[in-house]
């Protein structure tokens, strides 16, 4: 399973011109279910999403509080295209994605677990397999220094990340973290021990 998480000031989902869900400060979570994923991955991902620390504490120290600790909201959106591959050409290949029935079942498990672990009234959802318009306001401007307080944050989390080379040539542990066009981008790989 793979999620892309954005720290937001607000986010919303609209389908056919009708507002379906909206949140204020919190997390926008795009979630994709892989063909080999199980209920265990979905439940573990829910826990990780809620625990990842993206906000500063009262003293201004960064990366100290998670969405629950700031009483934020969570908007979950199904997004199978996160698992696309262009390894064999320019046309995206979605062979890593789960078929629709399995995808819906495990996505619903993921959202249900987020609600169970947090508070149902603080967790919103999109519409599975719908053509959704997703709007958001990032929590912090894009293009500022990595070490500053208010940068936009986008993070990927994968339960079973594919093996990849390092074509960029960046070191495995850069001094200040990987940055791309001014946006902080961190990738967390969930240890297998958390899935047991």
Helices and strands as residue ranges (DSSP letters): E 2-15, E 18-23, E 26-32, H 39-51, E 73-78, G 80-83, H 100-117, G 120-122, E 123-125, E 132-138, E 153-158, E 179-180, E 183-189, G 192-195
